Each structure stands twice: as structure tokens, then as C-alpha cells.
């Protein structure tokens, strides 16, 4: 009798649609994620919305060393209820170790229906468990677009430059800036222990612009080896920008040693040190104080080759929420993240993109973010940041250091072969 | 002989120079950090701290007031204002109206924007834009100046770290949490190590040398090795205790907590503590201890009445070490203390949080360094006369 009552209640909860029906009064739901500082305040606001809807006591803790800490916590058995992974690769490792709980039935269908390119988000969140069976573990919430080039519209106007619409134009513009006595690019790879990652984004973006998405997928899963000529060509394509002394501020030698957080500041110096900066949608946080995005600084889509007919590929990244310590509250939280409200709360505070089709796009904090979201929704091909999908030892290890070596002057083929052998060693 | 007591070594000058060099090596970065803690993020990103103390010539991009401030004077649309805030003494030498030509005009000359408006900038930063047609654009016009600006410092960073509404409470909580971690984690290992050191130094029992060797060997075990096994041990113990005592829900004992972090700090601190104290105690004069034995003192009495008072310098120096380690520790706290409820944060963790998701906020880092160093400095100055003596612990017989 009691059982059927619960079943009835569950059915009711499902049919009642978007309203999160579970009453979690007083239940503690702990969330552990990578956000700190201002981002932490925002995510706490989102979670406060969940607390209000359900009565749960939600706690968020962030860490700058999320990747290593979650491993310690999970393996020692003091995992939080929900963990927010910046890298799907890490979540896949956890799932294979049996530390994740599959999301509730029907979540996959919901994503398919309500997210733009829904099936690819489902695929990115689906991993094999300890016994090898595939389950949906990760729910994507908050996405970054990486294929953006930032510039100062006023500097472009002063110099009479036009925003390029194809890769050929972009290279022609770079040459023109050099001919005019300027420096086109600010590139910085420095990032403390993660030095090198901005270069991996460059290579991924350029690979998507020189090869078909299939090649990209096969490369990420290492079906195509890292030292394949097509991959080496993409690395050399990056070198055409970063290893050209005329193209980058401070010359090619400064690329690896410049911190990625400092490098965009060259756009705003007087006289401008550089005119363009390729970086993901989060970078305005490191613009000088008082810079208005959309006016003082703007961005354009990192264009594709007009002659290659590969469409408009977009490289992105995102955070995925997974249940590391099963509880009704954890499932209710994932359910809450499916409501437009959860997305709109962060949208209104800026720096947030979402593939959710049901959100009110007038809620975006500014026109620039809405424009970014259009790039995301209008992509002919969307691919997730490959280095985040590769095994940690490569995607957060030899790929980074290899790119620093390459920026320092090492041969691309040699670098790629080194990365491949480190990948082989992990198998 | 050079080394006879009372005669000066001929190498005194070398000693003095190296001491001065070492002091400089330590103080110079500290001074830089201190100066940086009074500068804004943009200042830190654009210029070295060593330049910030003197008036300097800078190329600046400044904005005039937006078009909404324009006034109609006769047939002219005019925007007037000051490029610099009031009270700042600047001297503009050259200026320009386009990022391509940032030093075309001298102060007082009349220039022209790309869009046709004329503009005059005076040496003190006041400007006047004139146009026959209405001025448009939502942002003010950019004016590029080459100016000599006075040094500029701000307390804003300290304001942010200590008194900002969003983290004032967190900081205060973290401060007391850190004390809760640090004080027992300093006192307990000393207490245990003093007993152990006495036994290892002055009590005869089989296997004593092996035990000492084992303690020394433990010194080289890296603590990272023990993080996961120790934490799962803590979790197992608390699960067992919860079952035994029938605790549930809110009363449940948790694997992560103060007791756990105390044990971890004690465990990781003990090898060095025992080693340091034992070496010191072994150097105490044998006669005193034997005399006490002859007079009928027990080992406990010898320890309390003779050894402890004589070992005070070594105890104090180890206390300082251990206090500094536990105060500055982030790793052990992250693993053994800070759980996902967020109630048990410590100072180091709070500072990391201030740095933001992608880090790199040097102004916060520099400021936090000086905020968090305050308590260790107090402890150090209160106990430093023991430290100097204690550093020699065990080295001189």
C-alpha cells in the first residue's frame, strides 16, 4: 500500500512538469564546484532559487584545485552530493570507477528535446560505468564559447580596419596591420601550473577549420594518432600566428611566458600593443576595470576558411553536473537545473551561455552575451574542447607542455610524436 | 690561528656582505609585495611597483564625458570637463585624438577627432570638445594623453579583503576556524613529542636505536602519500563510532572535521618534533640527570622538573615552526577539514576564494599575504628570542 502511494506520488511529480515537486525541507544538499569569487556568488544565487523551491539546505563550496580534490574526496568516501566538473574526461574516469550515480530516467530525453544539438550534449554526458554499461551521468549547465576573437572597435575604426569574415581575410588583415607598423595579435599561454592550455584551444579551433569534424572526433579519441600529418598541420597553422615575430606582441619568444590573464590588456593600452586576441567568452573578466563589452571591446567569430566549405564550426566548453553522492535532493537539484529559471538567474548576471532553447533571451545581461549565444546556437558544427575530453595525462598534461615547447621553437612533428607517446603510455 | 676566541676573523667583511645580501634578498620581494598591496589591478598589470613610488610619464587612454552631457552654446554643441579626478596633479605634455596618433598635439593646441569634432586639451587635463552638429555615441570620446602623473596608492584592496560585505563574515569565521585548527595542532604534538623525546634520549629499553631510526625515516615520508588512506581511515572510524553510539542525522560524526585535521597535523608534525627535541635533550648534561636519579627521582619527576625547563628553547622553536606550518597550511585543511557544507573554512582557503575562478588577482594576493602574515608575525616576535637559541638545538654539546 505504502509502496503504491510513493509510486503515485512519483507519477504525480513527473506529470506536474517543470515544478520541482519534491519537498526536501531541511535536507542538506552539498555541491562542490570550480567557481570562486564573483562566480561563486552567482552560483549560490542559482542554488538559493532551488532552496526556495524545495526547502532544501543547499551548500556550495568551490575550489581552484577542484580536479585533484574531488578525486581525494570521492575515493576516501566523503564526496559531496553533486559535483560540477569542468572536464568531461574527469567525470568519465569517475564514472568508470563507479563513483557517479546515473541521472534519473528521462533526463536524456529532456536534454534531447530542450537543448540545441541535444543529442551531442547527451553523448558528452554519457559514460561507461564500472561494468562497462553506458549511462547518462552528466547534465550540462553553463557553456563557454571559445571561437571568439576580441578587439577594440574604436581601434579598428581609427586604423580603418574591417572585421574579417573568413580566415583568408583574417590573415590578410594581420598582414596589413604588420604593414601599417602595428602588431596584430596578443597571445599569452601562461597560466601557472596549467601553462599552455590557451594554445590547445587554438589548435582545436584550427583543426576544426582545416579538417572535417570526424577527424576531430577521431583525434580526440586517439583513433587518429597525435602525430598524424593532419594534426601536425593544425599545430603548424597555430605556429603561423604564434611563431611569427611580426604577428605577436613581444615576438614569438614572449608567447609562452606571457600570462593569459595579462595578454588581453594589450588591446587597451596606448598606443595599442595589439589589435586582436583569440580567447573564450570568459575573458572580459580580465579586461581593465570599466571596460564595456560591446562598446570598448567587442568580439567576432574566429572565422573559417571560405574555400574549405567546412561550415562554421564552434569550439566550446562547459561544466557538467553529476551526482557523486546519491540522495533525493541531488536528483531534485538536477531537475531544478532543467527549469528556465535556473538558467535565467545566471544569464542576468553575465558570463553565462546556455544551449537551453526554452529560456527568455531578453534576460541576457547585455547584447554581447546574447550575440555569443547566437554564435553558439547558430553553429553548423559544435565541438567540445578536445583537451578536456582527452585523458588527464594528455589533455591536462603533455598537450599543454607540448604546446609550450612548440611555442618555444620545437618542431611540430616532434612535439606531436612526444604527446602521442605519452598517450600510449597511459593506455 | 684565526679561530682563537676573541680575535676577529679576517673574513668579517665577507660575512657582513653576505648577511647584507641575504637580508636584501628577503626584504626586496617583500617590499614589492607590500607596495603592490596598495595598487589597483590595472596599475599592477601596466607598470612595475618600483616605478610606482615616483611621478612617472605614462601614456593613458582617457574618456571625455558621453554625448548626453553636451550643451548647446549658440550654434555650437560643446562638451567640457576634466580628464583627471580633482586633486590629482598632472602635467600633460602631448596628446592625441586617435589611437593611431597619440601624441600629435601639444597641450593647449586644437585637435580634431576622426568624426570631425574639434577638441582642446590643457596641460592640467581640462578639455573642451566643440562641434557644429550634434555629437553622437553612447561612450565618451577617447583622448590619448602623455602625462606625468603623481604616485597613486589605494587602501581599496585592504577594504576588499577585510571589510567587504560579501566576505567580511567569511573572513572572521575563517580566522577563528584557523585558530581552532592551529592551537591544538601546535600544543598537542609538542606535548607528545616531549615525552617521546625524553624516553628516546634518557631511558634505556631494547630497540631504542631502531625506534629513533624509524622516526628519522618517517621524516622523509611525503604527506601527499597518506592523504587518501588517512581520510578513508577517518571515515571508517566515524562510521564505526556512529554505529556504536547510534548517532544519526545531524548528530552524526563526520570523517572531515577538527578532530581529523588535528590528528593529521599531529601525525605529520611528530617525526620532526621528536627528532628535534630528542637531539636537544640528549645534549643536556648527564650529571644532572644521574644526580636526580641517585636522589630518588622517578623518570616522570626528572622529565617535569629538570628536562622540560631546560628544553624550553627547543620547545619554543618547534612551537613556532609548527604554528607557522599549520597557519599557512591549505592542503591538509582541504583534505581533512573543509567539507562540502562550507562551515569549516580556513584563512588560506578564504584567500584562494577571493582570487576568483581563474586566479591571477595579484592585488588580492599581495594584500591577503600581509593580512594573513599578521598573526604569525606576532607569534614570531613574541617568541623569536627563543627561536635563535632553539635553532642551535642539539647542534652544540
Interface residues (C-beta under 8 A of the other chain):
Chain A: X28 X30 X31 X32 X34 X35 X36 X37 X38 X39 X40 X41 X59 X60 X61 X62 X63 X64 X65 X69 X72 X73 X75 X76 X77 X78 X80 X81 X152 X154 X155 X157 X158 X159 X192 X259 X261 X262 X265 X268 X269 X270 X271 X272 X282 X285 X286 X288 X289 X292 X295 X296
Chain B: X40 X41 X42 X45 X46 X59 X60 X61 X98 X99 X100 X102 X114 X138 X139 X142 X144 X166 X227 X228 X231 X232 X234 X235 X254 X255 X256 X334 X335 X338 X339 X340 X341 X342 X352 X353 X354 X355 X356 X357 X358 X359 X360 X361
